[in-house]
Amino acid sequence: MTYQSFNPFSGKLVETFKVLGDPQLENKIAAADACFQTWRHKSYAERATIIAKAGEILHARADEFARIMTTEMGKRIGEARGEVEFSARILAYYAKNAERFLAPVKLNPTNGEAHMESSPIGVIFCVEPWNFPYYQLARVAGPHLMAGNTLMVKHASIVPQCAIAFEKLFLEAGAPVGLYTNLLISHEQSDELVEDVRIKGVALTGSVAAGRSIASRAGKNLKVSSMELGGSDAFIVLEDADLDLTIPWAVWGRMYNTGQTCCAAKRFIVVESMADAFLAKFKAALGALKAGDPMDEKTTLGPLSTEEALVALLKQVDGAVTKGAKLALGGKRIDRPGSFMEPSILTDIKPENPAFREEFFGPVALFFRVKDEDAAIALANDSDFGLGGSVWTKDVARGKRVASRVETGMMFINNIDWTDAELPFGGIKDSGYGRELGDMGIQQFVNMKLVRTHNAKAPA
């Protein structure tokens, strides 16, 4: 495996990094395990001093961190800066709320007293993706470090500079060696790490294939795990939707991060009476986006993360068309340097077309016409994924009813705003299991122990 920082806008290699040798990896595991033995006994206030400081550094140097991200994976600079700021808020959120989230919970048994108390479990191994190079790290670091665990993190091979910068962030904030460890390791080393007895939990954000592989290995070793995998979120537009509100969110929902988002709007399911108007406005809005330098604030369309990602997506679109889908917009590479693809819309996608069930990780929208609300819900649920989704209607009560019937981990009514540290994030079905963020996120890797005092006499 090669860790390379490769600029997808310029097409130029920035830097290559060596994979850790096994002796180096062993030293880092030992350091993380040793750090846990002291970190677990730190008070919440002591832990918060470091975690909050890391958040403050991120906020103060947001542009510096954002530029590394934009250079490595092509995220437009404004979006990159927003991600850094959100990551800072996540760290601050857990520094402030961890003690409250993990406070003992009093129970009321029929006899005596009882409570639940939480304690950390040890070294947690996290495997994280490239599409949100800091946010993915913050949403495991904030809760699990504040809970008293230590982290070892294998980041994606195309964002090594982001990975290294995040590790340095914690050291600068005063973290002891071994608290947060970045690992430039191979897949084989990663598999061995999951099986190491010193690793007590495993968290992965990535593909379904990666999730199945890591989860099965963790399960075989009886280790708790969380899996945040892919998505094919439905964007349901009902006949009373306000298109002036809906269309800008449709564009944002599909094109944020150049469409490389697990919880992006991917399947646009529109009732027949609104279908023509929605499609016309959606095409016009997507067609107006202009490719350019992601470092330029005025650029509205950035590159995909890698040339390989672009080639794979183009092949996927061609395959969908071969099987009967139609292109209402785009479908081709943009003729310019860099890994750019035209914003695209596929229509007439039949259930037998592989595209009907696939995830399109890039600027490709799937458009479906349906008869009515019930048909929209049925189509939304006819998916192997169950991460998020949204419903668009002027009747909020109706929106809530529809949201309750869609089989996902998250639903949004007249928005797709998941960027709040208070909101648990995660899905069902092939989208994985477990939750990150909110109070549920910090409870993922702790031992929740029952303690009971009984007033009865000794058993006979």
C-alpha positions in Angstrom: 0.0 0.0 0.0 1.2 3.5 -0.9 0.3 6.7 1.0 0.4 9.5 -1.5 -0.6 13.2 -1.4 -1.8 13.7 -5.0 -3.5 17.0 -6.0 -6.6 16.1 -8.1 -6.8 19.6 -9.5 -3.3 19.9 -10.8 -2.8 16.1 -11.3 0.6 16.5 -9.6 2.1 14.3 -6.9 2.8 16.3 -3.8 4.5 13.8 -1.5 4.8 10.1 -0.9 5.0 8.5 2.6 6.4 5.2 3.8 4.3 2.5 5.4 5.3 1.8 9.0 7.5 -1.2 9.6 6.2 -3.9 12.0 8.6 -3.0 14.8 7.5 0.7 14.6 3.9 -0.4 14.7 4.5 -2.6 17.7 6.0 0.4 19.5 3.0 2.5 18.8 0.5 -0.1 20.0 2.5 -0.4 23.2 2.5 3.3 23.7 -1.3 3.5 23.1 -1.9 0.7 25.6 0.4 2.3 28.2 -1.2 5.7 27.7 -4.6 4.1 28.4 -3.5 2.9 31.7 -3.0 6.5 32.9 -5.5 8.3 30.7 -8.4 6.2 32.0 -7.9 7.6 35.5 -7.8 11.2 34.4 -10.8 13.3 35.5 -13.2 14.6 32.8 -11.9 18.1 33.5 -8.3 17.0 32.9 -9.3 15.3 29.6 -11.3 18.3 28.6 -8.4 20.6 28.9 -6.6 18.8 26.0 -9.6 18.0 23.8 -11.0 21.6 24.1 -7.5 23.0 23.3 -7.4 20.9 20.2 -10.7 22.4 19.1 -9.5 25.9 19.8 -6.4 25.3 17.6 -8.5 24.0 14.8 -10.7 27.0 14.9 -7.8 29.5 15.1 -6.0 27.9 12.2 -9.0 26.8 10.1 -7.6 28.1 6.8 -4.3 26.3 7.3 -5.9 23.0 7.9 -8.5 23.6 5.1 -5.7 24.2 2.5 -4.1 20.9 3.3 -7.5 19.2 2.6 -8.1 21.1 -0.6 -4.7 20.2 -1.9 -5.0 16.5 -1.1 -8.5 15.6 -2.1 -9.9 18.6 -4.0 -12.6 19.8 -1.6 -13.6 23.4 -2.4 -11.9 25.7 0.0 -15.1 27.1 1.5 -16.4 23.6 2.2 -13.0 22.6 3.6 -13.0 25.5 6.0 -16.5 24.7 7.1 -15.4 21.1 7.8 -12.6 22.3 9.9 -14.9 24.5 11.9 -17.4 21.7 12.4 -14.6 19.4 13.6 -13.6 22.1 16.1 -17.2 22.3 17.4 -17.4 18.5 17.8 -14.2 18.5 20.0 -15.6 21.4 22.0 -19.0 19.7 22.4 -17.6 16.6 23.9 -15.1 18.5 26.1 -18.2 20.2 27.6 -20.7 17.4 27.7 -18.8 14.1 28.2 -19.2 14.0 31.9 -22.9 14.6 31.7 -23.4 12.0 29.1 -21.5 9.3 31.1 -22.7 10.2 34.5 -24.1 7.4 36.6 -27.8 6.6 35.9 -29.9 5.8 39.0 -32.2 2.8 38.6 -35.2 1.8 40.7 -35.2 -1.9 41.5 -38.0 -3.4 43.7 -35.4 -3.9 46.5 -32.4 -1.9 47.4 -30.5 0.5 45.2 -28.9 0.3 41.7 -27.2 2.4 39.1 -25.4 2.2 35.8 -21.9 3.5 35.6 -19.7 3.9 32.5 -16.0 3.3 32.2 -13.6 3.2 29.2 -12.6 -0.1 27.6 -9.1 0.5 26.2 -7.4 1.2 22.8 -9.9 1.7 20.0 -8.8 1.1 16.4 -10.4 3.4 13.8 -10.3 3.1 10.0 -11.4 6.3 8.4 -12.1 7.5 4.8 -10.8 10.4 2.7 -14.0 12.3 1.9 -14.1 14.2 5.2 -10.5 14.1 6.3 -10.9 15.9 9.6 -14.6 15.5 10.4 -14.3 11.7 10.3 -11.4 11.9 12.8 -13.1 14.5 15.1 -16.2 12.5 15.5 -14.3 9.5 16.9 -11.6 11.5 18.7 -14.0 13.8 20.6 -16.2 11.2 22.2 -13.9 8.3 22.7 -10.9 10.2 24.1 -13.2 12.1 26.5 -14.7 8.7 27.5 -11.1 7.7 28.6 -10.1 5.5 25.7 -7.1 6.0 23.5 -7.2 5.9 19.7 -5.1 4.4 16.9 -6.3 5.6 13.5 -5.6 4.3 10.0 -6.7 7.1 7.7 -7.2 6.7 3.9 -4.1 6.4 1.8 -4.8 9.5 -0.3 -4.9 12.0 2.6 -1.7 11.3 4.6 -1.0 15.0 5.2 -4.4 15.5 6.8 -3.9 12.4 8.9 -0.5 13.6 10.1 -1.7 17.2 10.7 -4.5 15.8 13.0 -2.1 13.8 15.1 0.1 16.8 15.5 -2.9 18.8 16.5 -3.4 16.7 19.6 0.3 16.7 20.5 0.3 20.5 20.2 -2.8 20.6 22.5 -0.8 18.8 25.2 -1.8 15.1 24.6 0.5 12.5 26.0 2.2 10.2 23.4 -0.2 7.3 22.6 -3.4 9.2 23.2 -4.1 9.7 19.5 -1.9 7.8 17.1 -1.9 8.1 13.3 -0.9 4.9 11.5 0.4 4.7 8.0 -0.1 1.0 7.7 -1.0 -1.6 5.1 -4.3 -3.5 4.9 -2.5 -6.6 6.2 -1.2 -4.7 9.2 -4.7 -3.3 9.7 -6.1 -6.9 9.8 -3.5 -7.9 12.3 -4.3 -4.9 14.5 -8.0 -5.8 14.7 -6.9 -9.2 16.1 -4.4 -7.8 18.6 -5.5 -8.4 22.2 -4.7 -4.9 23.2 -7.3 -3.5 20.8 -10.7 -3.5 22.5 -12.9 -1.9 19.9 -13.1 -1.2 16.2 -14.7 1.7 14.3 -14.9 2.0 10.5 -16.3 4.4 8.1 -16.0 3.2 4.5 -17.4 0.9 1.9 -19.8 -2.0 2.4 -17.0 -4.4 1.4 -14.6 -2.9 3.9 -17.3 -3.0 6.6 -18.0 -6.7 6.0 -14.3 -7.5 6.1 -13.5 -5.5 9.3 -16.7 -6.3 11.1 -16.3 -10.1 10.5 -12.7 -9.9 11.8 -13.8 -7.9 14.9 -16.7 -10.3 15.5 -14.5 -13.3 15.3 -12.4 -11.7 18.0 -15.5 -10.7 20.1 -14.7 -7.0 19.9 -17.3 -4.3 19.9 -17.5 -2.4 16.7 -19.4 0.4 14.8 -19.7 0.5 11.0 -20.7 3.6 9.1 -20.9 2.5 5.5 -22.5 3.7 2.2 -25.8 5.3 1.4 -28.2 5.9 -1.4 -30.4 8.5 0.3 -33.8 9.3 -1.1 -34.8 12.9 -1.7 -38.6 12.7 -1.7 -40.5 15.6 -3.3 -44.2 15.7 -2.7 -46.8 17.7 -4.7 -47.0 20.6 -2.3 -43.2 21.2 -2.0 -41.8 24.7 -2.4 -39.4 24.4 -5.3 -37.8 27.7 -4.5 -36.6 26.0 -1.2 -36.3 22.5 -2.6 -34.1 23.1 -5.7 -31.2 24.8 -3.9 -31.2 22.0 -1.3 -31.3 19.4 -4.1 -28.2 20.9 -5.6 -26.4 21.2 -2.3 -27.5 17.7 -1.3 -26.2 16.1 -4.4 -23.1 18.3 -5.1 -21.7 19.1 -1.7 -18.2 17.7 -1.6 -18.6 17.1 -5.4 -21.2 14.4 -4.4 -18.7 12.4 -2.5 -20.7 12.1 0.7 -22.2 8.9 2.2 -25.4 10.8 3.3 -25.7 12.9 0.1 -29.1 13.0 -1.7 -28.6 10.4 -4.4 -32.1 9.2 -5.5 -34.5 12.0 -6.3 -38.0 10.6 -6.0 -40.6 13.1 -7.3 -44.4 12.7 -7.5 -45.7 12.9 -11.1 -47.4 16.3 -10.7 -44.1 17.9 -9.7 -41.7 15.8 -11.8 -41.4 18.0 -15.0 -41.0 21.3 -13.1 -38.5 19.8 -10.6 -36.4 18.1 -13.3 -36.2 21.3 -15.5 -35.1 23.5 -12.6 -32.7 20.9 -11.3 -31.1 20.5 -14.7 -30.7 24.2 -15.0 -29.1 24.6 -11.6 -26.7 21.7 -12.0 -25.8 22.9 -15.5 -24.8 26.3 -14.2 -22.0 24.9 -12.0 -18.6 25.8 -13.3 -15.4 23.7 -12.8 -12.4 25.5 -11.5 -9.6 25.7 -9.0 -11.0 24.4 -5.6 -8.7 27.0 -3.9 -10.8 29.8 -5.6 -13.7 30.9 -3.5 -15.8 31.5 -6.7 -15.4 27.9 -8.0 -18.7 26.0 -7.9 -17.6 22.6 -9.1 -14.5 20.9 -7.7 -12.7 17.8 -8.9 -13.2 14.3 -7.7 -10.8 13.0 -5.1 -8.7 10.9 -7.5 -8.4 10.0 -11.2 -9.3 6.5 -10.3 -12.5 7.7 -8.7 -13.4 9.6 -11.8 -12.8 6.7 -14.2 -14.8 4.3 -12.0 -17.8 6.7 -11.9 -17.7 7.3 -15.6 -17.7 3.5 -16.1 -20.6 3.2 -13.7 -22.7 5.8 -15.6 -21.9 4.1 -18.9 -23.0 0.8 -17.5 -26.3 2.3 -16.4 -27.0 3.7 -19.8 -26.1 0.4 -21.5 -28.7 -1.3 -19.3 -31.4 1.2 -20.4 -31.1 4.3 -18.3 -31.1 7.7 -20.0 -28.9 10.7 -19.5 -30.9 13.9 -18.9 -27.7 15.8 -18.2 -23.9 15.3 -18.3 -22.3 11.9 -18.1 -18.9 12.8 -19.4 -15.5 13.9 -18.2 -14.9 17.7 -18.4 -12.3 18.5 -21.0 -9.8 20.2 -18.9 -6.8 19.3 -16.6 -7.8 17.6 -13.3 -10.2 14.9 -12.4 -13.5 16.7 -13.2 -16.9 15.2 -14.2 -19.9 16.9 -15.5 -22.9 17.1 -13.1 -25.1 14.3 -14.3 -28.7 13.1 -14.1 -29.8 9.6 -14.9 -33.5 8.8 -15.6 -35.6 5.8 -16.6 -33.7 3.5 -14.2 -35.5 0.2 -14.0 -35.2 -2.2 -11.1 -33.2 -4.7 -13.2 -30.6 -2.0 -14.0 -27.6 -2.4 -11.6 -27.8 1.4 -11.1 -31.1 0.9 -9.3 -29.2 -0.5 -6.3 -25.7 1.0 -6.6 -24.3 3.9 -4.8 -23.0 6.7 -7.1 -20.2 8.4 -5.2 -19.9 11.6 -7.1 -21.9 14.3 -9.1 -24.5 11.9 -10.5 -28.2 12.1 -9.5 -30.7 9.4 -10.1 -34.2 10.7 -10.9 -37.4 8.8 -10.5 -41.1 9.7 -11.1 -43.7 8.1 -8.9 -47.5 8.2 -8.7 -48.0 9.5 -5.1 -46.7 9.6 -1.6 -47.1 5.9 -1.0 -45.2 5.0 -4.1 -42.4 7.4 -3.1 -42.1 5.8 0.3 -42.1 2.3 -1.3 -39.3 3.3 -3.7 -37.3 5.0 -1.0 -37.4 1.7 1.1 -36.5 -0.4 -1.9 -32.8 -0.1 -1.3 -30.1 -2.1 0.3 -29.0 1.0 2.1 -30.6 2.9 5.0 -28.4 5.8 6.0 -30.4 9.0 5.6 -33.1 10.7 3.5 -35.3 13.7 3.2 -38.9 14.7 2.4 -40.0 18.0 0.9 -43.5 19.3 1.7 -45.2 22.5 3.0 -47.1 20.3 5.5 -44.6 19.6 8.3 -47.0 17.1 10.0 -47.2 15.2 6.7 -43.4 15.3 6.4 -43.0 13.8 9.9 -45.4 11.0 8.9 -43.5 10.2 5.8 -40.2 10.4 7.7 -41.4 7.8 10.2 -42.2 5.4 7.3 -38.9 5.6 5.5 -36.4 2.9 6.7 -33.2 4.8 7.5 -31.1 5.9 10.5 -31.8 9.6 9.7 -34.5 11.6 8.1 -34.7 15.3 7.4 -37.8 17.4 6.6 -37.2 20.4 4.3 -33.5 20.3 4.9 -30.5 17.9 4.8 -28.5 19.5 7.7 -26.7 16.9 9.6 -23.9 19.2 10.7 -24.7 19.4 14.4 -22.6 17.6 17.0 -25.8 17.0 19.0 -27.3 14.8 16.3 -26.5 11.1 16.3 -25.3 9.9 12.9 -25.6 6.4 11.5 -27.8 4.0 9.5 -29.3 0.5 9.1 -29.2 -2.3 6.5 -26.0 -2.1 4.4 -25.3 1.4 5.7 -24.0 -0.2 8.9 -24.7 -0.1 12.6 -23.9 2.0 15.6 -24.1 5.8 16.0 -21.6 8.6 16.1 -22.0 12.0 17.6 -24.6 13.1 20.2 -24.9 11.3 23.5 -25.1 7.9 21.7 -21.7 8.4 20.1 -19.8 8.5 23.3 -21.6 5.4 24.6 -20.3 3.2 21.7 -17.1 2.2 23.4 -17.6 2.2 27.1 -18.5 -0.5 29.6 -21.9 0.3 31.0 -21.9 -1.6 34.3 -24.8 -2.4 36.6 -24.1 -1.9 40.3 -26.8 -3.0 42.7 -27.1 -2.9 46.5 -29.7 -5.4 47.9 -31.4 -5.2 51.3 -32.6 -8.8 51.4 -31.3 -11.5 53.7 -28.9 -14.1 52.4 -30.5 -16.8 50.3 -31.5 -20.0 52.1 
